[in-house]
């Protein structure tokens, strides 16, 4: 199983997928093997079919979770093991669409005012104002803030692409005040150990606590 896992990681890397996708896909195959208590290359197509039904009917996983399992397992069998089984053409995730909960500016200000940690508060203000993804914000370095052109340089964003996003004057002012207090370097939002950036998980926990 260790050899297969390494081979799958190499295939995912060659495919050009993001490291986070690597881990999700490998974990999906690992959970499949744990369910049957056998190596995944020893499973039959019918067992795969029953596993997908188990996820839908017994575990009743969310659509996004089901997609992660499907895509990871499919990649393993079709790419790493070269087994293009028909079951993968049959399985389709539920295609449900829900409108996102959109907070008003006043509600956002109320939430941010409750964040006591100054680093976490500045981080949340920045990603909200600039429309950044969670991990994109944690990976920002001081050199990525272009005050002259009023831009934030996002490196290795979604799909491994770089891009620039506008920086509002008020946000730049807040960033300067934050920098004067914290003097972060090289990361704009460092962890307790300055050599590492702030953990996305800790920020998620902070925001969930504030929402509660």
Secondary structure by P-SEA (a helix, b strand, c coil): caaaaaaaaaaaaaacccaaaaaaaaaaaaaaaaacccccccccaaaaaaaaaaacccccccaaaaaaaaaaaaaaaaccccccccccccccccbbbbbcccccaaaaaaaaaacccaaaaaaaaaaaaacccaaaaaacccccccccccbbbbccccccccbbbbbcaaaaaaaaaaaaaccccccccccccccccccaaaaaaaaaaaac
